[in-house]
Amino acid sequence: MIDMRIYLAARYSRYQELQGYATELERAGHEVTSRWIQGNHQISDKELSEEAAEARRIQFAQEDLADLFKAELCISFTEVPRGSNSRGGRHVEFGIALGVGKPTYIVGHRENVFHCLPQVQFFPTWEQALGTLR
């Protein structure tokens, strides 16, 4: 029996790290709905035409939304702000989860004012967040 379905949101380059967190959550009886952490959401503009690259982005966004809506909890792994070259999809996922009333966790840093809302649970480390889910 699954305790909770959880969506993990983070910068794409952290997908391998999040695979480890997913394993820990699954061992604790949870289901992780985030397909993107399998590492198959990378788009190489050099290999695809502009139309094909756009079609892949649409596909990935639709998959991410479906995975998020399937979840009961969204855990967003944040970063120290690094400038304007960040795509920020994790912020959209967090905002959608917050907007539809799903519980939300922040792991890492409070990157924006919405991360400070009283209904958002903040954890400086993954170990602290995982401890509440065991």
C-alpha positions in Angstrom: 0.0 0.0 0.0 1.3 3.5 -0.9 1.4 6.1 1.9 1.6 9.1 -0.4 2.2 10.1 -4.0 5.0 12.7 -4.1 6.2 15.0 -6.9 9.9 16.1 -6.8 10.7 19.4 -8.4 14.2 20.6 -9.0 16.7 22.0 -11.5 16.9 19.4 -14.3 20.7 19.0 -13.8 20.0 17.4 -10.4 17.9 14.5 -11.7 20.5 11.9 -10.7 20.6 13.3 -7.1 16.8 13.2 -7.0 16.8 9.5 -8.2 18.4 8.7 -4.9 15.8 10.7 -2.9 13.1 8.9 -4.9 14.6 5.5 -3.8 14.5 6.6 -0.2 10.9 7.7 -0.5 9.9 4.5 -2.2 11.6 2.5 0.6 9.5 4.5 3.1 6.3 3.4 1.3 5.7 6.4 -1.0 5.3 6.6 -4.7 7.3 9.3 -6.6 5.4 10.5 -9.7 8.2 12.6 -11.3 9.1 10.9 -14.6 11.6 13.7 -15.4 14.1 12.4 -12.8 14.7 9.4 -15.1 16.9 11.7 -17.1 14.9 11.5 -20.4 13.7 15.1 -20.5 16.9 16.5 -22.0 16.5 18.4 -25.3 19.4 18.9 -27.6 18.6 21.8 -30.0 21.5 20.7 -32.1 20.0 17.3 -32.8 16.4 18.4 -33.4 14.7 20.8 -35.8 13.0 23.8 -34.2 9.6 22.2 -34.6 10.7 18.9 -33.1 12.4 20.6 -30.2 9.2 22.6 -29.5 7.1 19.4 -29.7 9.4 17.7 -27.1 9.1 20.7 -24.8 5.3 20.5 -25.0 5.4 16.8 -24.3 7.7 17.2 -21.3 5.6 20.0 -19.9 2.4 17.9 -20.3 4.1 14.9 -18.6 5.3 17.1 -15.7 1.9 18.6 -15.2 0.2 15.1 -15.3 2.8 13.8 -12.8 2.3 16.9 -10.5 -1.5 16.5 -10.6 -1.2 12.8 -9.7 0.8 13.7 -6.6 -0.5 14.6 -3.2 2.6 16.5 -2.1 5.1 18.6 -4.1 8.7 18.8 -2.7 10.7 21.6 -4.4 14.5 21.5 -4.2 15.7 25.0 -4.4 19.0 26.7 -5.2 21.0 29.7 -4.2 19.9 32.2 -6.9 22.5 32.1 -9.7 21.4 34.8 -12.2 19.3 35.0 -15.3 20.3 31.7 -17.0 18.0 29.5 -14.9 14.9 28.2 -16.7 12.9 27.9 -13.4 10.4 25.2 -14.3 10.5 24.0 -10.7 9.0 27.4 -9.7 6.0 26.8 -12.0 5.5 23.3 -10.6 5.7 24.7 -7.0 3.2 27.5 -7.9 0.7 25.1 -9.4 0.9 22.8 -6.4 0.5 25.8 -4.1 -2.4 27.2 -6.2 -4.4 24.0 -6.1 -3.9 23.5 -2.4 -1.4 20.6 -2.4 1.0 20.4 0.5 4.3 21.9 -0.5 7.8 21.5 0.9 10.9 23.6 0.2 14.3 21.9 0.6 17.3 24.1 0.4 16.7 27.8 0.2 13.8 30.2 0.2 14.2 31.6 -3.3 11.1 33.8 -3.4 8.4 35.2 -1.2 6.0 32.4 -1.9 8.4 30.0 -0.2 7.8 31.9 3.0 4.0 31.4 3.1 2.9 29.7 6.4 1.4 26.7 4.5 4.8 25.9 3.0 7.0 23.6 5.0 10.7 24.6 4.8 13.6 22.2 5.4 17.2 23.2 5.1 18.2 19.6 4.2 16.8 16.6 2.5 17.3 14.5 5.6 15.0 16.7 7.6 12.3 16.6 5.0 12.6 12.8 4.6 12.3 12.5 8.4 8.8 13.9 8.3 7.8 11.4 5.6 8.9 8.2 7.4 
